[in-house]
Amino acid sequence: MVRPKKYLGQHFLCDDNIARKIIGCLSADTENLLEIGPGKGILTKYLINTKSFNFKAIEIDQESVEYLITQYPEYREKIIHDDFLKIDLKKLYNSRISLIGNFPYNISSQILFKVLENKNKIQEVVGMFQKEVAERISSESGSRKYGILSVLIQAYYEIEYLFTVNENVFFPKPAVKSAVIRLKRNQVEMLDCDESLFMKIVKAGFNQRRKTLRNSLKNFNFSQPEILGEILSKRAEQLGVKDFVFLTQNVNIETI
C-alpha cells in the first residue's frame, strides 16, 4: 500500500473514468510519453503496455516506485526513480515528447517553468492542476487571473481548459477543485526579441500589477518611449504576448 505523503503534495486520483478521460485528451500522433508522478498508477495501468507510443514514468517517491515495479515487473525499465524537476530530459528521450500526469499542487508552477526551459523538446502537456492554476494559465489578457505564467506559457503554447474535476475523486481529498488542461506547442520557434529580457519585462510588470507599466517598468530604459505611450499607460494584465514582445524590442539593452 502506498501512503499519500503531504510533503510531496500527493492526492491520488481514484476515479477510473476520469483517468481514461485524461488519457483520451492526448493527441493521436503522440510518440514519446512521459508520465510525471504516477503515484499508485491509475493512469499508468492504461499507459504502460500501450504499443502506439514509447511510454515512461518518472516518480520521486520510493514507495510508489516499489509498488509500481511490483505491479508491473516486466516493465520495470519504464519506471524511473528520479525528480522530474532535476532530470535532464535528453537522457530519457532523443526526440520530442509529451507529458501527462496528475501534477502535485505544490510543484505545479515549477513543472511549468521546466516545460518552458524545454519548450523545443516538449510538444504537448496534458495535466491535472489545481483549478485556480489551470484558470490562471488559460486566462486571456484583461482577466484578473491573467499573470506571469499566463504570458510565458501562451508565448509558446496553445492552451485549452478541458474540464473541471471534483475534489471527491481524490484520496486524500484536497481542499480545492482541480482541472485538466492541454498545452500544445505553437509554431513560434523563438520570440522576435531577447527571450531572457522578455521574461524579465513580464515578471517586472506583474510584480507590481496594480501600477501602470510606466511605473512598474521604470528601471528599464526604452529607446523609443514616444511610441510606447499607450502601452505604458496600461497595467500588465491588459497586455498580450505581442505587446510584451514589442516592449522588449524597445528596451535599450546597453543601459541594463
C-alpha positions as CSV (number, residue, x, y, z in Angstrom):
1,M,0.0,0.0,0.0
2,V,1.3,3.4,-0.9
3,R,0.7,6.1,1.7
4,P,0.0,9.6,0.4
5,K,2.7,12.0,1.6
6,K,1.8,15.6,2.4
7,Y,5.3,16.9,1.8
8,L,5.1,15.6,-1.8
9,G,1.7,17.1,-2.4
10,Q,0.2,13.7,-3.2
11,H,-3.5,13.4,-3.8
12,F,-4.2,10.1,-5.6
13,L,-6.9,10.1,-8.3
14,C,-9.3,7.3,-7.6
15,D,-11.8,7.5,-10.5
16,D,-11.0,5.3,-13.5
17,N,-13.5,7.1,-15.7
18,I,-11.6,10.4,-15.2
19,A,-8.3,8.6,-15.7
20,R,-9.4,7.3,-19.1
21,K,-10.8,10.8,-20.0
22,I,-7.5,12.4,-19.3
23,I,-5.6,9.8,-21.4
24,G,-8.2,10.4,-24.2
25,C,-7.1,14.0,-24.4
26,L,-3.6,13.1,-25.7
27,S,-3.0,13.8,-29.4
28,A,-3.4,10.8,-31.7
29,D,0.2,11.3,-33.0
30,T,1.8,11.0,-29.6
31,E,5.1,9.1,-30.0
32,N,7.0,9.6,-26.7
33,L,5.1,10.0,-23.5
34,L,6.4,10.7,-20.0
35,E,4.1,10.5,-17.0
36,I,5.1,12.7,-14.1
37,G,4.3,11.4,-10.6
38,P,2.3,8.2,-11.3
39,G,1.8,7.5,-7.6
40,K,-0.4,4.4,-7.4
41,G,-0.6,4.2,-11.1
42,I,-4.2,5.0,-12.0
43,L,-3.0,6.4,-15.3
44,T,0.0,4.2,-15.6
45,K,-2.1,1.0,-15.8
46,Y,-3.7,2.2,-19.0
47,L,-0.5,3.6,-20.5
48,I,2.3,1.2,-19.6
49,N,1.7,-1.5,-22.1
50,T,0.4,0.7,-24.9
51,K,2.2,-0.1,-28.2
52,S,1.3,3.2,-30.0
53,F,3.9,5.2,-28.2
54,N,7.1,4.9,-26.1
55,F,6.0,5.3,-22.5
56,K,8.0,6.0,-19.4
57,A,7.0,7.2,-15.9
58,I,9.1,9.3,-13.5
59,E,8.4,9.2,-9.8
60,I,10.3,10.7,-6.9
61,D,8.6,8.7,-4.2
62,Q,10.5,5.4,-3.4
63,E,7.3,3.7,-2.0
64,S,5.4,4.4,-5.2
65,V,8.3,3.2,-7.4
66,E,8.4,-0.1,-5.4
67,Y,4.7,-0.5,-5.7
68,L,4.6,0.1,-9.5
69,I,7.5,-2.3,-10.1
70,T,5.7,-5.0,-8.0
71,Q,2.6,-4.4,-10.1
72,Y,4.4,-4.3,-13.5
73,P,7.7,-6.2,-13.0
74,E,8.1,-6.8,-16.8
75,Y,8.1,-3.0,-17.3
76,R,10.4,-2.0,-14.5
77,E,12.8,-0.3,-17.0
78,K,9.9,2.1,-17.9
79,I,9.6,3.3,-14.2
80,I,12.2,5.8,-13.4
81,H,13.0,6.8,-9.8
82,D,14.1,10.4,-10.1
83,D,13.0,14.0,-9.7
84,F,11.4,15.4,-12.8
85,L,12.5,18.9,-11.9
86,K,16.1,17.9,-11.9
87,I,16.4,15.3,-14.5
88,D,17.9,16.0,-18.0
89,L,15.1,15.0,-20.4
90,K,17.6,14.4,-23.1
91,K,18.7,11.3,-21.1
92,L,15.2,9.9,-21.4
93,Y,14.3,10.6,-25.0
94,N,16.3,11.7,-28.1
95,S,13.3,13.3,-29.8
96,R,10.3,15.4,-28.8
97,I,8.0,14.2,-26.0
98,S,4.6,14.7,-24.5
99,L,3.9,14.9,-20.7
100,I,0.9,13.6,-18.8
101,G,0.1,13.5,-15.1
102,N,-1.9,14.3,-12.0
103,F,0.6,17.0,-11.0
104,P,1.3,17.7,-7.4
105,Y,-0.1,21.1,-6.5
106,N,3.0,22.2,-4.6
107,I,5.3,22.0,-7.6
108,S,2.9,22.7,-10.5
109,S,4.4,26.1,-11.3
110,Q,7.9,24.6,-11.2
111,I,6.8,21.9,-13.6
112,L,5.5,24.6,-16.0
113,F,8.8,26.5,-15.8
114,K,10.6,23.2,-16.6
115,V,8.3,22.9,-19.6
116,L,9.3,26.4,-20.7
117,E,13.0,25.5,-20.3
118,N,12.4,22.5,-22.6
119,K,9.9,24.1,-24.9
120,N,11.6,22.9,-28.0
121,K,11.5,19.3,-26.7
122,I,8.1,19.2,-25.1
123,Q,5.3,19.2,-27.7
124,E,2.3,18.6,-25.5
125,V,1.3,18.6,-21.9
126,V,-2.0,17.0,-20.6
127,G,-2.1,17.6,-16.9
128,M,-4.2,17.9,-13.8
129,F,-3.7,21.1,-11.9
130,Q,-5.3,23.0,-9.1
131,K,-8.3,24.7,-10.7
132,E,-7.0,28.1,-9.8
133,V,-3.7,27.5,-11.5
134,A,-5.4,26.0,-14.6
135,E,-7.6,29.1,-14.9
136,R,-4.6,31.4,-14.5
137,I,-2.6,29.7,-17.2
138,S,-5.5,29.7,-19.7
139,S,-6.8,33.2,-18.9
140,E,-6.7,35.8,-21.6
141,S,-5.4,39.4,-21.1
142,G,-7.8,41.6,-19.2
143,S,-8.6,39.0,-16.6
144,R,-7.6,39.4,-13.0
145,K,-6.3,35.8,-13.1
146,Y,-4.0,36.6,-16.0
147,G,-0.4,36.7,-14.8
148,I,3.2,35.9,-15.4
149,L,2.7,32.2,-16.2
150,S,-0.2,33.1,-18.5
151,V,2.0,35.2,-20.7
152,L,5.1,33.0,-20.6
153,I,3.2,29.8,-21.4
154,Q,1.0,31.4,-24.0
155,A,4.0,32.7,-25.8
156,Y,5.0,29.2,-26.8
157,Y,1.9,27.0,-26.3
158,E,-1.8,26.9,-27.3
159,I,-3.8,26.3,-24.1
160,E,-7.1,24.5,-23.6
161,Y,-9.0,24.3,-20.4
162,L,-10.6,20.8,-20.8
163,F,-12.7,20.0,-17.8
164,T,-13.1,20.6,-14.0
165,V,-12.5,17.7,-11.6
166,N,-14.4,17.4,-8.3
167,E,-12.3,17.1,-5.1
168,N,-14.2,13.9,-4.0
169,V,-12.4,11.7,-6.6
170,F,-9.1,12.0,-4.8
171,F,-7.5,10.4,-1.7
172,P,-6.9,12.3,0.4
173,K,-9.5,14.8,-0.7
174,P,-7.9,18.2,-1.5
175,A,-9.4,21.4,-0.2
176,V,-9.9,22.7,-3.7
177,K,-11.2,21.6,-7.1
178,S,-8.9,20.5,-9.9
179,A,-8.9,20.9,-13.6
180,V,-7.3,19.2,-16.6
181,I,-5.7,21.4,-19.3
182,R,-3.8,20.7,-22.5
183,L,-0.8,22.7,-23.8
184,K,0.2,22.2,-27.4
185,R,3.4,23.7,-28.8
186,N,2.7,26.5,-31.2
187,Q,4.7,27.5,-34.3
188,V,6.9,30.1,-32.5
189,E,10.4,28.7,-32.5
190,M,11.8,31.8,-30.9
191,L,10.3,35.1,-29.9
192,D,11.1,38.1,-32.1
193,C,13.1,39.7,-29.2
194,D,15.6,38.8,-26.5
195,E,13.8,36.0,-24.7
196,S,15.6,36.4,-21.4
197,L,14.8,40.1,-21.4
198,F,11.2,39.3,-22.3
199,M,10.8,37.2,-19.2
200,K,12.3,40.0,-17.0
201,I,9.9,42.5,-18.5
202,V,6.9,40.2,-17.9
203,K,7.9,39.5,-14.3
204,A,8.6,43.2,-13.5
205,G,5.3,44.2,-15.0
206,F,3.2,41.8,-12.9
207,N,5.2,42.1,-9.7
208,Q,3.5,45.5,-9.3
209,R,0.4,44.7,-11.3
210,R,-1.7,47.5,-9.8
211,K,0.6,50.1,-11.2
212,T,0.8,51.2,-14.8
213,L,3.7,49.8,-16.8
214,R,5.3,53.2,-16.9
215,N,5.8,52.8,-13.1
216,S,6.4,49.1,-12.8
217,L,9.0,49.2,-15.6
218,K,10.7,52.4,-14.6
219,N,14.0,50.6,-14.2
220,F,14.1,49.8,-17.9
221,N,15.2,52.4,-20.4
222,F,13.1,52.4,-23.6
223,S,14.8,53.5,-26.7
224,Q,11.6,54.9,-28.3
225,P,9.4,55.9,-25.4
226,E,7.3,58.3,-27.6
227,I,5.8,55.3,-29.5
228,L,5.1,53.3,-26.3
229,G,2.9,55.8,-24.5
230,E,-0.4,54.0,-25.0
231,I,1.1,50.6,-23.8
232,L,3.0,52.1,-20.9
233,S,-0.2,53.7,-19.6
234,K,-1.8,50.3,-19.2
235,R,-1.3,47.6,-16.5
236,A,0.4,44.3,-17.2
237,E,-2.8,42.3,-17.1
238,Q,-4.1,44.3,-20.1
239,L,-1.2,43.3,-22.4
240,G,-1.0,40.2,-24.7
241,V,2.2,38.3,-25.6
242,K,2.7,40.5,-28.7
243,D,2.6,43.7,-26.6
244,F,5.3,42.3,-24.2
245,V,7.4,41.4,-27.2
246,F,7.0,44.9,-28.6
247,L,8.1,46.4,-25.2
248,T,11.1,44.1,-25.1
249,Q,12.1,45.1,-28.6
250,N,12.2,48.7,-27.5
251,V,14.4,48.3,-24.4
252,N,17.8,50.0,-24.7
253,I,19.9,46.9,-23.8
254,E,23.1,48.9,-23.3
255,T,21.5,50.6,-20.2
256,I,20.6,47.3,-18.5
